[in-house]
Amino acid sequence: MNKPIGRLFGLVVILFAILVGFTSRWTVFEAKSLRDNPLNRRVLLEELEIDRGTIFAHDGTVLAKSVKGPGKTWKRQYPQGPLFAQSVGWSFPAQGIPDTGTELFRRDALLGRSDSLSSAWVRIQGHQKVGNDVKTWFDQEAQRVALRDLAGRAGSVVALDPRTGAVRVMASVPDFNPTDLNSARKDPASPLLNRATQAGYPPGSTFKVVTAVAAIDSGKYTAASTVDGKSPQTFSGVPLNNDDKVDYGPVDLTTALTFSINTAWANVASDLGRDTMGRYMRRFGLA
């Protein structure tokens, strides 16, 4: 082989390697990011032909389902309306990729995606594309209670099962009707914002749980340790009262947490010190 032919052969090999590399990048290594890119309309159009899985509440109530649309297409329905709007989210391919809720976070399961090879095999065989159902831990009655007690005030309520971490309630106000996204997007009150997961609020009395964990872990306190719950008291030059200015006097740590006694936990935090409290704030994601 003479030199010119050798150089040409080497160039062809290099170009072929580049072609294989970039093809592998988009079809294998970065396939998911390409597929999930909001600008990739082809994927969204393909989703119209998938019988997306049903989303259920814990008691079996249907929160989202697919019904037959024109031709080979499917469209999404939300039988509970605004009740679980932010927590379930929405899925309308013409409106883009969902940006929140179960529809987004369980998207692959709902679309029946396992891997690219199995999906391709389904298409080759000509089978109808069917997604998987998703059952949540949402409690619709508790959700209604949370929304009722919010009474139209902007805010959120979250209730977890402390044994498992299962989300039983995730309510956000203002809410919206998933079938009327255009109106929701124009609403200056930002109803599409899930205030439970997308907004930041001071931790309030939930921070007492962080303080309690720090106290027990330190070895300086037990559940039966006595702390000062009288009201008012002054901390760092700032007066602090208990709720309704109730003076509890000496109480054990369990009582202090049960009744959310402000001054008792302020005393515990002051005793543990800034460094310890800072460390536990970071552990709980609050700093």
N, C-alpha and C positions, 0 to 999 in steps of 0.2 A: 504494500500500500504506500503510494507516494505521499509526500507531506501535504499538498493541497487537499487530497481526498481525506487524509487523516484529520486535518483541521475541520473540514466540513462535517465529518462523522462526529467529532467531539462536540461541535456546535449543536448538531441535531440531538445528541444525547442530553446536553445541558438543557436545551429548550424543552425536550420531552420530560425531563425531571421537573422543570419548573411547572409545566402543564399538570403533571400528576400531583405535584405538591399543592398547587392552588385548587385543583379539583377536589383533592382530599380534604383540604381546609374547609371548603364550603359544604361538602357533602357528608363529612364525618366529624371532624374536630369541632367545627363551629356551626354545625347544622342547626342546633337548637337556637342559638342567638340569631341566626338568619331567619329562622322560622318565626321567632317571637318578635322580630323587628316590626314596629307599628306601621312602617312604610311598605311592608311586604304585603300587598293587597292580594296576591295570588293565594297565599295561605288562607286568608280570610274568606275568599271566595270558595275555596275547597271546603271550609268548615260548614258552608251552607248545605252541603250534601251529607253531612254527618248527623245521625240521630243522636244528639248529645244526651248523655246520661241524666237521669232524674236526681234532684237533690231533695233529701228528706229531712224533716225534723226528727228528733229522737223518738217521738210517738208515732212516726210513720206518715205524718202530714206532709203533703207534697209542697215544697217551697219553690221549685223550678222544674219545668218539664218541657220537652220538645213536642211540637205537633206538626203535622204535615203541612207544607207550604206548596207553592206552585211548582209543578214539574217534579224534579228529584230533590227539591230543597226542603229544609226544615226551619221552623221558627220557634223562638223561645217564648214561653208563657210563665207568669209568676202569680199563681192563684192567691197568694196571701197579700198581694199588693205591696203597700209601703211597710208592712210589719217587719220584714227582714231585709229591707232594701239595701242598706249598706253592707250588712254582714254576708248576705248571699251574693250581692253584686248584680251584674247584668251581663248578657252576652247577645249582642246583635252585630254580626260580622260587618254589616254596612256602617256601623258606628265605630269600628276599630276594635282593638284588643281590650278586654275588660281591664280596668285599672285597680280593682280592689275586690275583696270578698272571696267567697268559695269558688265562684266562677273563674277567678284568676288563679288562685292558689292550688286548686285541684283541676286545672284546665286539662292537663294531659290525661288524667284518669277519665274525666268527663267526655273527652274526645276519643277515648279508646286507644290512646297512643301507648305503645310499649317500647318499640324501637323501630327504626326506619325500615329494616329488612322485613319485619312482620307486616308493617303497614303496606309496603310495596307488594308483598305476596297477596294480601287481601285485595288490592286493586287489580292485580293480574288475574286472580280467580273471578273477579267480577262480583264479589260479595258486597252486600250493603254494609256501609261503615256505621257501626253502632258503638256508642260510648258506654262507659261503666257508670253505674249508679253510685252516688255518694250519700251516706247517711251521717248526719251531723248529730251533735249533742244538744242542739238548740231546743229549748223548752218554750213553746209558743205562749202558754199561759203566763209564765214568768216574764216573757218578753212584753206581753201586753201590760202587765203590772208596772214594769219599768217605764214604759212609754206613758202610761197613765200618770205616774208620779212625777215624771218630768214636766207634765202639764204644759207642753208647748215651749218650754224654756230651752234655749240652746245648751246642749251638753250631752253627756253620754253616761250609760250605766253598763258595767260589765260584771257578770257573776260567774265564778269558776267553781268547779267541784274540787275542793282542796285535796282530795284523795288522789285524783288522777290528772288534774289540770284541765279537764274537759270544759269547754266554754258552753255554759248553759244559757247565758243572756249576753247579747251584745246590741244594745240599743243606742241610737244616735238621733238627736233632734237638732235641726229640722230634718225630716225624712223626705222621700220622694216616691213617685210611682215609677217603677222600672220601665214601664211601657211608654213613658213620656219623658225621655231623656232630654229632648230639645228644650222643653220648659224648665227642667231642672238645671240645665247648663246656663240658662239665662237668668236664673234666680240669684239675686245678689246675696241671699242668705247662705249660699253654697251648700245646698242639701246633699250634693254628691260626696261631700267630705264626710268620711267616717270618723267622727270625733273620738271614737274609742281607740282607733289604731293610727290615725293620721294627724292627730292634734296633740299638743303638749299642755298639760295642766300641772299646777303644783300638787304634790302627792297628798297634802292634807293629812288626815288622821291615819291613812294607810301607812304613813312613815313610822307609826308607832310599832308596827310589826317588824320593821327593819331594826328599830331600837331594841325591841324585845329579843330578837335573834342575837344581836351583838351582845346584849347583857348576859344571856344564858351562855353563849360561847365563851365569854370572858372568864367564866368561873366565879365571878364576883356575885352573881345573882342566881337564884333558883325561882321556880314558880311561886314559892311561898315567901320569898324575901319581902320585907316591909319597906315601903317607900312613902315619901311625904306627898299626900294629895290635897293639902289644904289650898285654899284659894282666897285672895290672889297671892302670887309670889312674883319676885322680880328676878329676871335672868339677863345678865349682861346689860343691866340698866334699863331693861324693858319690862313693864308689868305684864303678867300673863294670868288670865282667868280660866277657870274651867267652864264648860258649857253651862249656861244659865247661872254662872257664878256659884255653883254648888261647891261647898267646902267638905271634902271627903275625909280629911285628916289622914292618919296613918292607914295604909291599905297594903295588901299583898299584891305581888306583880300580876297575878291572875285577875284579881278584881280591877286593877288599874287598866288592863287591856280590855276586859269585858265592858267596862263603862267608859272607855276611851278618855281617861283622866289626863288632861293636858299637863298639869303641873307635875304629876307623878313622873311622866315620861321625860319631861324637861329636866327633872332632877337626875334621872338615870343617864340621860345623854350627857349632861354636864359632868357627871362623875366618870363616865367612860372616856371622855375627852375627844377633842377634835380629830386626832389621828385615827382612833378606832372607828369613830362614826364615819369619817371620810372613806375608810377602807370598806366598810359595809355598804355605804352608798354606791361605791363602784361595783361591788359584787352583785348588787341588785339592779344595776343599770341606771342608777339615778344620778350619776356624776360622770 
